[in-house]
Amino acid sequence: MNARIYYDTGEVYDDDIEQAPPLGVLVITQEVRGKRTILHTRDFYWFKIDEGYFEGSDQFGMMDQLLHNRKNVGKVLAGRTVDVRTLQTAMQRAVKENK
């Protein structure tokens, strides 16, 4: 898995998913079915074990996955609401680093 996780602190994580810091996620870039994708502005993100990529949604979507699809849910990360400038900076960095 070649995901890169961008945090509210300005840090970027791209190592073992299970060791990723769980809080403050702003942006996740990853490859899904051969295409680079950018996932952002979600309350929660979880790694889909069978598919090999992250998905995200609000609290209800995450709970639905945990209750009905638990065997396929790996690492769960929490998003963070930040000011527009911080989010834009993370998004611009993610786009630039993942062309």
N, C-alpha and C positions, 0 to 999 in steps of 0.2 A: 504494500500500500504506500503510495507516495503522496499522502496528504500533508498539507502545511496548515498549521493552526495559528491564527493571528489573535493576540490577546490585547485587552485594554491597557496593559502595561507597556505595550510596544514590543513585547517579546514575540518571537516566532518559534514554534515547536514543530519539528519534522522527524522525530525519532519514533520509537515504539509507541503505538497508539495506547496501549494499556497503561503506560507511564505518563501520559499527557496530563498536565495540570487541569483539573476539572472546572475551574471557575474563570469567568471573565472573557469568554470566547466572543470575538467580533466577526471573524471571517474564517472560513475553511476553504482552501483550494484543494482539488483532488481530481483524479481521473475516474470518469464513470463511462463505461462502455466505449473506451477509446477516445473520449473527449475530455478536455480540461473543463471543469466546472467551478463556479464560485458560489458558495453557500453562505448566507449572511442574514442578519436581522431576525434570528430565531431565538425563542426563549430557551430551547434545549436542542441538543444535537446528540445523536446516538449512532454508533457504528453497527451497521447491518452485517453480521458475521457471514452469512451465506452469500451476500452480494459483494462484499468487500469494499463498501464505501459508507460515508456518513449521510444521514438524513437529518432533517430538523423540523421542528414545529413548536406550537405552543404547549402549555402544560397538559392539556387534554389529549393532544395527539401523542405526546410522550407516554402518558399513562395508558392510553389504548395499546400502544406497542408493548409496554411492560406487562400488561394484563393478558393480552391475547397472542403475543408473539415473543415471549420472553427468551426462548431458546435461540432466537436469532438476533437478540440485542446484546451488543458488547459494551464497550466503554460509553458512558453517558457524560456529556459535558453541558455546562450551564452557560448560556449567553449572558450578555450584560447590556443594559441600556446606558448609553453614553451620549455626550454632546455630539452634535453633527460634525464638528471639525475632527474629533477623534475618530469617528467612524469613517469619514472621508479619507483621512490619512491612512488608515488601515486598508481600506478598499483600494486606494491608489497604489499602495505598496504591493498588495496582493496581485493586482493586475500587472504591474511592472515586472514583478519577480516570476510571473508564471506565463509569460508569453511564449 
